[in-house]
Amino acid sequence: MLLGRSGQIMRTREIDGRELKGGGYLALPDSNGPHPGVVIIHEAYGLNDNIKDIAGRFAEQGYAALAVDLFSDRNKAVCMARYMAGMLVGSVQRYGIADLKASLTHLAAMPEVDPERIGAIGYCMGGSFAIAWACTDSRLKAIAPYYAANPRPLDAVQRLCPVVGSYPEKDFSTAAGRTLEVALERYGIAHDIKIYPGADHSFFNDRARAYNKAAADDSWTRVLGFFATHLTNRTPS
């Protein structure tokens, strides 16, 4: 048991590589399920305390949250090279997607989870993964990419689920956010894309120098509201 930011009790545990390739971190509400689920995809820093804290914040909101670890039991330098190559090329079948699909299968099989109500959130590399992954996996019902790159060709996004995206104003990902919004509008996919003036890359990470509280708080409120509509059909607390 663990006490969350809001004082709510949640259940957390580490998942090792024998249970799920790469392992991860699981945070569950301390209440009866089945709960909606969310897969959390880290940025280049890996599965750190910041990402685990985000999992806990989701659990406090009634989600079964699985934060994956794309580096554990692997050569990080080799993995990063493959992940970055996949992001630059923009392939929706890039290295790492199979591991994310396996993580969703693992989460969906848990008795505490409703397999029909699962989304994903990711940051930078993780956000790019979320978009590419959702283009090829209809089990995802909503995604929340932060400062992410788009897949190529961009027409791949016509297969996306609803998207709530958050981008800083001056960043390599800014144009990608604007381009994604136009494409989602064209294909009639529910979305909420926002560019944050004055915010920098990694603005959501409250342990990073670029942390921007105003942008982070607003984006979190938007994510919860969007997920409430598409995953829970309830108002977030």
N, C-alpha and C positions, 0 to 999 in steps of 0.2 A: 504494500500500500504506500501511496505517496500523496502528500498534500500539494495541490496545484496552486497557481498564482491567485486564484479567486477563493482559495480556502476549501475547494471541493476535493474529496478523496477520489483517487483513481488507482487503478492497478497497472503496474508497469513491470516489464521484464526484458532482459536481453534475449535475443534469439541467436543461437549459434549456427555455424555452417552445416552441422549435421541435420538440422531441421529445415533450413532454407539456405540455398547457395549464397554465400557472402554474409549470411546472418542479417541482423537488424535490431531494431528496438521497437517494442510494442507498448502502447498505452491504451488502456481500456477504461470506459466509465465504470464507476462503482454502482451499477444499476443493472436491472434486467434488460436483456436485449430481445430480439436482435437489433443491433445498431447499424446505422450507415457507416461505411468505411472510407478511409482515405489513405492512399499511399503517398508518402513524402519522399521526394527525391532530392538529395543534397547537391550542393554546388561543389566546386573543386576542392574545398576544404575537407570533404568527406563527412561521415556521420559523426558529428561532434556534439557538444553540449547544446549549442544553439538549435540544431535540428531536433535533438531529443526534447528540448523545451517546447518546440512547435508541436511535436506529437502530443505532449502533455496538454497544451492549450486546446488542441482539437478534442482530446478525451474529455476535458472539462465542458466542452460544448456538446457532448453526447455522441462523439464519433469513436469508432475503433480505429486507431491510427497506427500504421506500420511504417516506420522510417527505415528505408532500405540502406544497405551498405554495399556500394558498388566497388569498393577497394579491398575489403577484407579478404584475406587468403589469396590475394593476387599481387602481382608486381604493379605498384601504383604508377610508376613511370610509364610502363607499357600500356596499362589501362588508359591513362590520361591521353597518351598519344592516339590510341584507337578511338577514344570518345571524342576528342577534338577533331580528328579527321572525319568522323561520321557527322559531326555538327557542321563542319565547313562544307562538306559535300552535300549535306542536307537529306541524306537517305532516310526513309521511314523504316528501313530494315537494318539500321546501323547496329554495330556491336553494342551490346548492353540491353537492347529492347527485349530479347528473349528472357533475360533475368528479371526485368520488370514485369513481364507477363506472368512469370512464375511466382513472383511476389504477390500479385493480385490473386492468383489461384490459391496460394497459401492463405491469404487473408480471407478470401471468400469461403473457404472451407471451415473456418472457425465457427463454432456454434453461437458465439456472441455477435456474429456479423450477418447482415442481410446482403446476400450476394447480388441482389438487383439494385443496390444503392451504394455504389462505390465510385469514388472520384480520385483525382490525383493532384498534387501540388508540387512544384519544383522551382528551383532557384538557379538562374544562369544556366550552366550545363544541365542541371536537373529540369529547369523549365523547358529547355529545348527538347530534352528527352520526353517530357510530358506531352508536348505537341505532336512530335513524331510518333510516339507510342499510340496516342489516341486516334491517329489516322488509320491504324491497323487493328484496333481492338475495341469492338462495340460494347464490351462489358463496362467500359468507363462511361459514366453518365454525366460527368462534368470535370473540367480541369482548370487549374489556376496557375498558369506560367508567370514567373517573375523574370524580368530582363532576359528574355529568351530569343533565340534565333529561330527562324522559320524553316520548315522543310522545303526541299526542292524536288520537283517543280512545285510551285505554290498551289497549284490545282489540287494537290493531295489533301489540302485542308477541307475540301468539300465533304470529306467523310468524318469530320470532327464532331464531337459532342459539344454541348454548350461550353463556352470559354469565358472566364473572368481573368483578364491579363493586366499586369501592372508593370510599368516601365519608367525609368528615370528620364529626365528631359535631355540630358547630354550624355549619350552613351552609344556604344556600337549597336545596341539593341533598340534604340528609339525608333529608327526608321522601320525596323522589323515589326514593331508594335503597330505603327500606323498602317503599314502594308497589310498586316494580318486583319486589322479592323475592316479595311475595305473589302478584303476577300470574304470575310465572314458575312458582311452585309450582302455581298453579291450572291452568296450561296444560301442566304436565309437561315443562318445558324445563330441561335441565341448567343449574345455576347455582351460583355461589359469590359471595354478596353480603356485604360486611363494612363495618360502620360503625366508624371509628377514634376512640375516646375521646380528647379533648384535641387532636385534629388539626384544622387549619384548611384553608380552601380553598387549593389549589395545594401541598398538603403533599408532593407527589412531586418538585417542582421544586427541585433542590439549589442553585439559584442565586437562589432567592426567599427573602424574609424568613420566609415561612410554612413553610419546609422542616421536616419532622419525620422525622428519620432512622429512628426505630423503625417508624413507619407506612409510610414509603417502602420500607424493606427488606422488611417483612413482605408488603406488597402486591405487590412485585416477585417474591418467592418464590411467592406464590399465582398470579400471572399465568403465570409460567414453568411451574408445575406443571399448571395448567389447560390451557394451550396444548400442553404435552407430551402430555396425554391426548387432546385433540381435534384436534391438528394434526400431531403428530410420533410419537405412540405410543412415546415414549422418556422416560427420566428426565433432567431438566435437570441440567447440571453446576453 
